[in-house]
């Protein structure tokens, strides 16, 4: 899950280390761990646990590039700020495209979380699986999101807190259920009969579970002693999340065995196997609140991010920053949630996940390249020093390039179209040209 950059609710200059850890865990854990275990098991069998662990470790490496840049550049915005600063006269365009894809990443995330919500709801109310009902419910939720954003997000913090607590509670409960199941039935694991043995695809898909890490580096200026706090917090957060994800994946494999590949809600199904049908209902209800909380939060932050690019940063035409009487950026809201609505009704959850991962990879590439360009810049603070950083960042670039080769032609085509649309907007922005 991705927490968009830009505005960080409830943060200030006195975030303690413990607060940073909790924020990081909450920012990373999303719908992926609830819906993807079966897909990963189908793609890599028992190797799906290794795929999750390796994706987490690789993301940690990439996150360190964000941390090193955040310690040198004290400005909200993350990847696009670094690109804009690093690439000279061409930097404005690279920064624009990075920010443009950052906004698009938020749009896809809204769509993916809504698709996850509808999938979970279908497990509780089967009629939602029917195409017409699915679309109708999706449009009702979309309308509600638009209303919340236009009127005001007064309920946002409450929803965010409840959803954050529930997703942790559910995962801990499922892992505990797995421990009980092993103690009574023994430890027996097996490969699915129809496993595709596509570890690279599983490895790439697993990255979706960790994309929310960028929330922490962007919030670096809200931390006490960020030069020391940020790298330690990143390491602790990533290790905790990797452990939770790895145990949750192994738990679903142990409890459901080869039946895991047929489950659309594997975590709920695993819990129900141990606790009973009431357990599945409780797990799904918790998932619904958790996933909806993420969707609401991202639907609020992403339009604000777009409006900020148009007003404070002047990277987008001024029209994208227009606000209504309530101060809500209505153009950005309608555009963001409207495109998310089209993606929800036209794309599957797994396709949206893969599109998110690909878009995130593009931001990772520009950020790592920006670090190479700025690491010895005499006009910037020394920042965090990481032993063997050039070698590690070079390896991260090669790894990302390798994983991007697993993307489908449709994913590449959508990325090209988004880039071309961004290029047209950039070229025709009269304000940027001073006209």
C-alpha positions in Angstrom: 0.0 0.0 0.0 1.1 3.5 -0.7 0.7 6.5 1.6 0.9 9.5 -0.7 3.4 12.2 -0.1 2.6 15.7 0.6 0.3 16.2 3.7 0.7 14.2 6.8 -2.2 14.2 9.2 -1.5 14.5 12.8 2.3 14.9 12.5 4.5 17.6 13.9 8.1 18.4 14.7 8.1 16.2 17.8 7.5 12.7 16.5 9.2 10.2 18.8 11.0 7.1 17.6 8.0 5.0 18.7 5.6 7.2 16.8 7.7 7.0 13.7 7.7 3.2 13.9 3.9 3.0 14.3 3.4 5.5 11.4 5.7 3.4 9.2 4.0 0.1 10.0 0.6 1.7 9.4 1.7 3.3 6.1 3.0 0.0 4.6 0.4 -2.6 5.6 -2.5 -2.5 3.3 -4.8 -4.8 1.3 -2.0 -6.8 -0.3 -1.4 -9.1 2.6 -5.2 -9.9 2.8 -5.7 -10.6 -0.9 -2.4 -11.7 -2.5 -1.2 -14.8 -0.5 -3.1 -17.1 -2.9 -1.8 -15.4 -6.0 1.8 -15.5 -4.7 1.4 -19.2 -3.7 0.1 -20.0 -7.2 3.1 -18.2 -8.8 5.9 -19.5 -6.5 4.5 -22.2 -4.2 6.5 -22.4 -1.0 8.9 -19.9 -2.5 6.2 -17.2 -2.1 7.5 -16.7 1.5 11.0 -16.1 0.1 9.5 -13.8 -2.5 7.9 -11.7 0.2 11.1 -11.6 2.3 13.3 -10.7 -0.6 10.8 -8.0 -1.8 10.9 -6.5 1.7 14.7 -6.5 1.9 15.0 -5.1 -1.6 12.5 -2.4 -0.7 14.5 -1.6 2.4 17.5 -1.0 0.1 15.5 1.3 -2.1 14.0 3.1 0.9 17.6 3.9 2.1 18.1 6.0 -1.1 15.0 8.0 -0.1 16.4 8.3 3.5 19.8 9.5 2.3 18.2 12.2 0.1 15.6 13.2 2.7 18.6 13.8 5.1 20.1 16.2 2.5 17.0 17.9 1.2 14.5 19.2 3.8 11.4 19.6 1.7 8.0 17.8 1.4 7.4 16.0 -1.9 9.8 13.1 -2.0 10.8 11.7 -5.3 9.8 14.6 -7.6 11.7 17.1 -5.4 14.9 15.0 -5.6 14.6 14.7 -9.4 13.8 18.4 -9.8 16.9 19.3 -7.9 19.3 16.7 -9.4 19.0 17.0 -13.2 19.9 20.5 -14.0 18.0 22.2 -16.8 16.3 18.9 -17.6 15.4 18.5 -14.0 12.1 20.5 -14.2 10.8 18.0 -16.8 12.0 14.9 -14.9 10.7 16.3 -11.7 7.4 17.0 -13.3 7.1 13.5 -14.8 8.1 12.0 -11.4 5.4 14.1 -9.6 2.9 13.3 -12.4 3.5 9.6 -12.0 3.4 10.1 -8.2 -0.2 11.5 -8.6 -1.1 8.6 -10.9 0.3 6.2 -8.4 -2.2 7.6 -5.9 -5.1 7.3 -8.4 -4.3 3.6 -9.0 -4.0 3.0 -5.3 -7.5 4.4 -4.7 -8.7 2.1 -7.4 -6.9 -1.0 -6.1 -8.1 -0.4 -2.5 -11.7 0.0 -3.7 -11.3 -3.2 -5.8 -10.0 -5.0 -2.7 -12.9 -3.6 -0.6 -15.4 -4.9 -3.2 -13.7 -8.3 -3.3 -13.8 -8.6 0.4 -17.5 -7.4 0.5 -18.3 -10.1 -2.0 -17.0 -12.7 0.5 -19.6 -11.4 2.9 -22.4 -10.6 0.5 -22.1 -12.9 -2.5 -24.4 -10.8 -4.7 -21.7 -8.1 -4.9 -19.7 -10.5 -7.1 -22.3 -10.0 -9.9 -20.9 -7.4 -12.4 -23.9 -5.1 -12.2 -24.0 -5.0 -8.4 -20.2 -4.7 -8.2 -20.3 -1.6 -10.5 -23.3 -0.1 -8.6 -21.6 -0.4 -5.2 -18.4 0.9 -6.6 -20.1 4.0 -7.9 -21.9 4.6 -4.6 -18.6 4.4 -2.7 -16.9 6.7 -5.3 -19.8 9.3 -4.8 -19.3 9.1 -1.1 -15.5 9.7 -1.4 -16.1 12.7 -3.6 -18.6 14.1 -1.1 -16.2 13.6 1.8 -13.4 15.4 -0.1 -15.6 18.3 -1.2 -17.3 18.9 2.1 -14.4 18.2 4.4 -12.5 15.3 5.9 -13.7 15.7 9.5 -14.2 12.0 9.9 -10.9 11.1 8.3 -8.7 10.8 11.4 -11.2 8.6 13.2 -11.5 6.2 10.2 -7.7 6.2 9.8 -7.1 5.3 13.5 -9.8 2.5 13.5 -8.6 1.0 10.2 -5.0 1.1 11.3 -5.7 -0.8 14.5 -8.0 -3.4 12.9 -5.5 -4.5 10.2 -2.8 -5.2 12.8 -5.2 -7.0 15.1 -6.5 -9.2 12.3 -3.0 -10.2 11.2 -1.9 -11.0 14.7 -5.0 -13.0 15.3 -4.4 -15.0 12.1 -0.8 -15.7 13.0 -1.8 -16.8 16.5 -4.5 -19.1 14.9 -1.7 -20.5 12.7 0.4 -21.3 15.8 -2.5 -23.0 17.4 -3.2 -25.0 14.2 0.4 -26.2 14.0 0.4 -27.2 17.7 -2.7 -29.4 17.1 -2.2 -30.6 13.6 1.5 -30.5 13.1 3.5 -28.6 10.5 2.7 -29.9 7.0 3.3 -27.8 3.9 3.0 -28.7 0.2 3.5 -27.2 -3.3 0.3 -26.4 -5.2 -0.2 -28.9 -8.1 -0.6 -26.2 -10.7 2.2 -23.8 -9.5 3.5 -21.7 -12.4 7.0 -21.5 -10.9 7.2 -17.9 -11.9 9.3 -16.6 -9.0 10.2 -13.3 -10.8 6.5 -12.4 -11.1 5.8 -13.3 -7.5 8.8 -11.3 -6.5 7.5 -8.3 -8.4 4.0 -8.6 -7.2 5.2 -8.9 -3.6 6.6 -5.3 -3.9 3.1 -4.0 -3.7 2.9 -5.0 -0.1 5.8 -2.6 0.7 5.2 0.5 -1.5 4.0 2.6 1.4 7.5 2.9 2.8 7.9 6.3 1.0 5.7 7.9 3.6 8.5 7.8 6.2 11.3 9.6 4.2 8.9 12.3 3.1 7.9 12.9 6.7 11.6 13.2 7.8 11.3 16.8 8.7 8.6 16.0 11.2 11.0 13.7 13.2 13.4 14.3 16.0 17.0 14.0 14.8 16.0 12.7 11.3 19.6 11.9 10.4 19.7 9.2 13.1 16.0 8.5 13.5 15.1 7.9 9.9 17.5 5.1 8.9 17.0 3.2 12.2 13.2 3.6 11.9 13.2 2.4 8.3 15.2 -0.7 9.2 13.0 -1.5 12.2 9.7 -0.9 10.4 10.8 -3.0 7.4 12.0 -5.9 9.5 8.7 -5.8 11.5 6.6 -5.7 8.4 8.7 -8.4 6.7 8.2 -10.7 9.7 4.5 -10.0 9.9 4.0 -10.7 6.1 6.2 -13.7 6.1 4.4 -15.3 9.0 1.0 -14.5 7.6 1.9 -16.0 4.3 3.3 -19.2 5.9 0.2 -19.3 8.1 -2.2 -19.3 5.2 -0.1 -22.0 3.5 0.0 -24.2 6.5 -3.7 -23.9 7.3 -5.2 -24.0 3.8 -2.5 -26.1 2.0 -3.2 -26.4 -1.7 -6.7 -25.0 -1.3 -5.0 -21.6 -0.9 -4.8 -21.0 -4.6 -8.6 -21.1 -4.9 -9.2 -18.5 -2.1 -9.9 -14.9 -3.0 -9.8 -14.0 0.7 -7.1 -16.3 2.0 -6.5 -14.6 5.4 -10.2 -14.7 6.3 -10.4 -18.3 5.0 -7.5 -19.4 7.1 -8.9 -17.8 10.2 -12.3 -19.5 9.6 -10.6 -22.9 9.3 -9.4 -22.6 12.9 -12.0 -20.4 14.5 -15.1 -21.3 12.5 -17.5 -19.5 10.2 -17.9 -16.6 12.7 -14.2 -16.1 12.4 -14.5 -15.5 8.7 -17.2 -13.0 9.2 -15.2 -11.1 11.8 -12.1 -11.2 9.7 -13.9 -9.9 6.6 -15.6 -7.1 8.6 -12.2 -6.0 10.0 -10.7 -6.2 6.5 -13.5 -4.0 5.1 -13.0 -1.3 7.6 -9.2 -1.4 7.2 -9.2 -1.3 3.4 -11.9 1.4 3.3 -9.9 3.5 5.7 -6.9 3.3 3.4 -9.0 4.2 0.4 -10.5 7.2 2.2 -7.1 8.4 3.3 -5.5 8.1 -0.1 -8.5 9.7 -1.8 -8.0 12.7 0.5 -4.2 13.0 0.1 -3.8 12.4 -3.6 -5.9 15.4 -4.8 -4.1 17.6 -2.3 -0.8 16.4 -3.7 -2.0 17.3 -7.2 -3.2 20.7 -6.1 0.1 21.3 -4.3 2.0 20.5 -7.5 -0.2 23.2 -9.2 -0.1 25.9 -6.6 3.0 25.7 -4.3 5.3 23.9 -6.7 3.9 25.3 -10.0 4.7 22.1 -11.8 1.1 21.7 -13.0 -1.2 24.3 -14.6 -3.0 26.5 -12.1 -6.4 25.0 -13.0 -5.5 21.8 -11.1 -5.2 23.8 -7.9 -8.6 25.5 -8.0 -10.5 25.2 -4.7 -14.2 25.6 -3.7 -15.7 27.6 -0.8 -14.6 24.9 1.6 -11.0 25.1 0.4 -11.2 21.7 -1.3 -9.3 21.3 -4.6 -12.4 20.4 -6.5 -10.7 20.0 -9.9 -8.1 17.7 -8.5 -10.7 15.8 -6.6 -13.0 15.1 -9.6 -10.1 14.2 -11.8 -8.4 11.9 -9.3 -11.5 10.0 -8.1 -13.1 10.0 -11.5 -10.1 8.2 -13.1 -10.0 5.9 -10.1 -13.6 5.1 -10.7 -12.9 4.1 -14.3 -10.1 1.9 -13.3 -12.2 0.2 -10.6 -14.9 -0.8 -13.0 -12.6 -1.8 -15.8 -9.5 -3.4 -14.2 -9.0 -6.4 -11.9 -7.3 -6.0 -8.5 -4.2 -8.0 -9.6 -3.8 -5.9 -12.7 -4.0 -2.7 -10.6 -1.5 -4.1 -8.2 1.0 -4.8 -11.0 0.4 -1.3 -12.5 1.1 0.3 -9.1 4.3 -1.7 -8.7 5.5 -0.6 -12.2 4.7 3.1 -11.5 6.5 2.8 -8.2 9.5 1.3 -9.9 9.7 4.4 -12.2 9.8 6.7 -9.1 12.5 4.4 -7.5 14.7 4.7 -10.6 14.6 8.5 -10.7 15.2 8.7 -6.9 18.2 6.5 -7.0 19.6 8.3 -10.0 19.0 11.6 -8.2 21.0 10.3 -5.2 24.0 9.4 -7.5 23.8 13.0 -8.9 23.5 14.7 -5.5 25.6 12.6 -3.2 28.6 14.9 -3.4 26.8 18.2 -4.0 28.7 20.8 -2.0 25.6 23.0 -1.6 23.8 20.3 0.4 24.3 18.9 3.9 26.4 15.7 4.1 23.3 13.8 5.3 23.2 10.1 6.1 26.2 8.0 5.1 25.6 4.4 4.1 28.6 2.0 3.7 29.1 0.8 0.1 26.1 3.0 -0.9 27.1 3.3 -4.6 27.4 -0.5 -4.9 24.1 -1.1 -3.1 22.2 1.6 -5.1 23.7 0.2 -8.4 22.4 -3.2 -7.4 19.0 -1.8 -6.7 18.8 -0.2 -10.1 19.7 -3.5 -11.8 17.2 -5.4 -9.7 14.4 -2.9 -10.6 15.3 -3.1 -14.3 15.2 -6.9 -14.1 11.7 -6.9 -12.4 10.3 -4.4 -14.9 10.9 -7.0 -17.7 8.1 -9.1 -16.1 5.5 -6.3 -16.8 2.9 -7.0 -19.5 2.7 -5.0 -22.7 -0.5 -3.4 -21.5 1.3 -2.1 -18.4 4.0 -0.6 -20.5 1.5 0.9 -22.9 -0.4 2.6 -20.0 2.8 4.0 -18.6 3.7 5.4 -22.0 0.3 7.0 -22.4 0.5 8.6 -18.9 3.9 9.9 -19.7 2.8 11.4 -23.1 -0.3 13.0 -21.5 2.0 14.5 -18.8 4.4 15.7 -21.5 1.6 17.5 -23.3 0.4 19.2 -20.1 4.0 20.2 -19.4 4.6 21.6 -22.9 1.4 23.6 -23.0 1.5 25.1 -19.5 1.7 28.8 -20.3 2.4 29.8 -16.7 5.5 27.7 -16.7 6.7 29.5 -19.9 6.0 32.8 -18.3 3.3 33.8 -20.8 
